[in-house]
Amino acid sequence: MECCLWTRMYAASVYDRRVEQAAHVLAEGGIVAFPTDTVYGLGVDVFNGDAVKRLQAAKGRQADAPFPILIAGMEQLEMVVQPVPPELDPLTEKYWPGALTLVVPTSVPLPSALLRDGQVGVRLPDDPICRRLIVKLGHPITGTSANMSGEPPAMTADEVRRMLGHKVDYILDAGKAQGGTPSTVLSLDSEGARVLREGAIPSDVLLKTIKSLRATA
């Protein structure tokens, strides 16, 4: 795994020009496909409502299925989550960067396609190319899987082209995505912790961690 990470870090520097081009497309309201630590993702500027609507149409996504958000570092969390719940700290320390999407309440006025019942899903991915793209743009992007809704997610740029073609404005081809299994989605609110989607982190491991953290709090 360490070897793979160094390979991705080297690739991040090699692909800098492509990352800059992709960031420019995002800034102009375009849709970009890019590799993550799980699967290929589709990104748009989360503060561009028109771009988010285009992404919904491109994926054939239902309005009641909000897109998750990817951040480049903890300093970007407050851009999309306010106030930041203190119970996030032990989970982000243990699982971020990584394949855990946290769904939490927010007062930030984001496009409706990113929210459900006042909550937003956020993740810090463990992929240097993906994070570099977000840094170049300067703020978070969407992190939905690169596929039509209901279809298996793309693992390579070629699969993105076959599945989505002209619906994507730019494909940041950086080889095969690292993972293959989407992130685990965990909701944290006044009702407690609930796993909304099984994923790369087994739910029993995750819930055991939460129970342990509460016992030592």
C-alpha positions as CSV (number, residue, x, y, z in Angstrom):
1,M,0.0,0.0,0.0
2,E,2.9,2.4,0.8
3,C,4.4,1.7,-2.6
4,C,1.0,2.5,-4.2
5,L,0.8,5.8,-2.3
6,W,4.3,6.9,-3.4
7,T,3.3,6.0,-7.0
8,R,0.2,8.2,-6.7
9,M,2.2,11.0,-5.1
10,Y,4.7,10.8,-8.0
11,A,1.9,10.7,-10.5
12,A,0.3,13.8,-8.9
13,S,3.4,15.9,-9.8
14,V,3.7,14.3,-13.2
15,Y,0.0,15.2,-14.0
16,D,0.2,18.7,-12.7
17,R,-0.6,20.2,-16.1
18,R,-3.7,18.0,-16.4
19,V,-4.8,18.9,-12.9
20,E,-4.5,22.6,-13.8
21,Q,-6.6,22.1,-16.9
22,A,-9.2,20.2,-14.9
23,A,-9.3,22.9,-12.3
24,H,-9.9,25.5,-15.0
25,V,-12.8,23.5,-16.4
26,L,-14.3,23.3,-12.9
27,A,-13.9,27.0,-12.4
28,E,-15.7,27.6,-15.7
29,G,-18.7,25.5,-14.5
30,G,-17.7,22.2,-16.2
31,I,-17.9,18.6,-15.2
32,V,-14.6,16.8,-14.6
33,A,-14.0,13.0,-14.2
34,F,-11.0,12.2,-11.9
35,P,-9.5,9.3,-10.0
36,T,-10.1,8.9,-6.2
37,D,-8.9,6.4,-3.6
38,T,-12.1,4.4,-4.3
39,V,-13.4,4.8,-7.9
40,Y,-13.4,7.5,-10.6
41,G,-15.5,10.5,-9.5
42,L,-17.4,13.3,-11.2
43,G,-16.7,16.7,-9.9
44,V,-18.2,20.2,-10.2
45,D,-17.8,23.3,-8.2
46,V,-20.1,22.9,-5.2
47,F,-20.9,26.6,-5.1
48,N,-22.0,26.7,-8.8
49,G,-25.7,25.7,-8.8
50,D,-25.9,25.5,-12.6
51,A,-23.0,23.1,-12.7
52,V,-24.6,20.9,-10.0
53,K,-27.8,20.8,-12.1
54,R,-25.8,19.8,-15.2
55,L,-24.2,17.0,-13.1
56,Q,-27.7,15.7,-12.1
57,A,-28.8,15.6,-15.7
58,A,-25.5,13.9,-16.8
59,K,-25.9,11.1,-14.3
60,G,-29.7,10.8,-14.6
61,R,-29.8,11.3,-10.8
62,Q,-33.0,11.6,-8.8
63,A,-33.5,14.9,-7.0
64,D,-33.7,13.1,-3.6
65,A,-30.3,11.5,-4.0
66,P,-27.8,14.3,-2.9
67,F,-24.2,14.3,-4.1
68,P,-21.4,14.0,-1.6
69,I,-18.7,16.6,-1.3
70,L,-14.9,16.1,-1.4
71,I,-12.5,18.4,0.5
72,A,-8.7,18.7,0.2
73,G,-8.0,19.1,3.9
74,M,-9.6,19.7,7.2
75,E,-9.3,23.5,6.7
76,Q,-12.0,23.2,4.0
77,L,-14.5,21.4,6.2
78,E,-16.0,24.7,7.5
79,M,-16.6,25.8,3.9
80,V,-19.5,23.3,3.7
81,V,-20.3,22.3,7.3
82,Q,-21.2,24.9,9.9
83,P,-21.1,24.5,12.8
84,V,-18.7,21.5,12.8
85,P,-20.0,18.9,15.3
86,P,-17.3,18.1,17.9
87,E,-18.1,14.4,17.6
88,L,-16.6,14.5,14.1
89,D,-13.1,14.9,15.5
90,P,-12.3,11.4,16.6
91,L,-13.8,9.9,13.4
92,T,-11.9,12.2,11.1
93,E,-8.7,11.6,13.0
94,K,-9.1,7.9,12.6
95,Y,-10.6,7.5,9.1
96,W,-9.6,10.6,7.1
97,P,-8.1,10.8,4.6
98,G,-10.0,7.6,3.6
99,A,-13.1,5.9,2.4
100,L,-15.6,7.3,4.9
101,T,-18.3,9.8,4.0
102,L,-19.8,11.6,6.9
103,V,-23.3,13.0,6.7
104,V,-23.9,15.8,9.1
105,P,-26.2,18.9,9.6
106,T,-25.1,22.2,8.1
107,S,-26.3,25.7,7.9
108,V,-24.2,26.5,4.8
109,P,-26.5,27.6,1.8
110,L,-25.4,24.9,-0.7
111,P,-27.3,23.9,-3.9
112,S,-30.3,21.7,-3.0
113,A,-28.8,18.7,-4.9
114,L,-26.1,18.5,-2.2
115,L,-28.5,18.5,0.7
116,R,-31.1,16.3,2.3
117,D,-33.1,17.5,5.3
118,G,-30.4,20.1,6.0
119,Q,-27.6,17.5,5.9
120,V,-24.6,17.2,3.7
121,G,-22.2,14.3,3.0
122,V,-18.5,15.1,3.2
123,R,-15.3,13.1,2.6
124,L,-11.5,13.7,2.7
125,P,-10.2,11.3,0.0
126,D,-6.8,9.5,0.3
127,D,-5.6,10.3,-3.2
128,P,-3.0,13.0,-3.9
129,I,-4.2,13.7,-7.4
130,C,-7.8,14.2,-6.3
131,R,-6.8,16.5,-3.5
132,R,-4.4,18.5,-5.7
133,L,-7.3,19.1,-8.0
134,I,-9.4,20.5,-5.2
135,V,-6.5,22.6,-4.0
136,K,-6.0,24.1,-7.5
137,L,-9.7,25.0,-7.6
138,G,-9.5,26.5,-4.1
139,H,-12.6,24.9,-2.6
140,P,-14.6,21.6,-2.4
141,I,-16.0,19.7,-5.3
142,T,-18.6,17.0,-5.7
143,G,-17.5,13.4,-5.4
144,T,-20.2,11.3,-6.9
145,S,-19.1,8.1,-8.7
146,A,-18.5,8.4,-12.5
147,N,-21.4,6.4,-13.9
148,M,-25.0,6.6,-14.8
149,S,-27.2,6.2,-11.7
150,G,-27.7,2.5,-11.0
151,E,-24.7,1.3,-13.0
152,P,-21.3,0.1,-11.7
153,P,-18.8,3.0,-11.2
154,A,-15.9,3.5,-13.6
155,M,-12.5,2.5,-12.5
156,T,-10.5,3.9,-15.5
157,A,-10.7,6.9,-17.8
158,D,-11.7,4.6,-20.7
159,E,-14.7,3.4,-18.7
160,V,-15.7,7.0,-18.1
161,R,-15.6,7.7,-21.8
162,R,-17.6,4.6,-22.7
163,M,-20.3,5.3,-20.0
164,L,-20.6,9.1,-20.1
165,G,-18.8,10.3,-23.3
166,H,-19.8,13.9,-24.2
167,K,-21.6,14.4,-20.9
168,V,-18.2,15.1,-19.2
169,D,-16.2,18.2,-20.1
170,Y,-12.8,16.9,-19.1
171,I,-11.4,13.5,-18.0
172,L,-8.3,13.7,-15.8
173,D,-6.7,10.4,-16.9
174,A,-4.3,9.3,-14.2
175,G,-4.5,5.5,-14.6
176,K,-6.8,3.1,-12.7
177,A,-8.5,4.3,-9.5
178,Q,-7.0,2.8,-6.4
179,G,-9.9,1.1,-4.8
180,G,-13.0,-0.4,-6.4
181,T,-15.4,-0.2,-3.4
182,P,-17.2,3.0,-2.8
183,S,-16.9,4.8,0.6
184,T,-18.9,3.8,3.6
185,V,-21.6,6.5,4.3
186,L,-22.2,7.3,8.0
187,S,-24.9,9.7,9.3
188,L,-24.3,11.6,12.5
189,D,-27.2,13.7,13.9
190,S,-29.3,14.1,17.0
191,E,-30.7,10.6,16.5
192,G,-27.2,9.1,16.7
193,A,-24.9,7.2,14.2
194,R,-26.4,5.2,11.3
195,V,-24.6,3.5,8.4
196,L,-26.5,4.7,5.3
197,R,-24.4,2.7,2.8
198,E,-22.0,-0.2,3.2
199,G,-18.6,0.4,1.7
200,A,-14.9,0.1,2.0
201,I,-14.9,0.4,5.8
202,P,-17.1,-2.5,7.2
203,S,-20.0,-1.1,9.2
204,D,-19.4,-3.4,12.2
205,V,-15.9,-2.1,12.5
206,L,-17.1,1.5,12.2
207,L,-19.9,1.2,14.7
208,K,-17.5,-0.6,17.1
209,T,-15.1,2.3,16.8
210,I,-17.9,4.8,17.6
211,K,-19.0,2.7,20.6
212,S,-15.4,2.6,21.9
213,L,-15.0,6.4,21.4
214,R,-18.2,7.1,23.3
215,A,-17.1,4.8,26.2
216,T,-13.8,6.7,26.6
217,A,-15.3,10.2,26.1
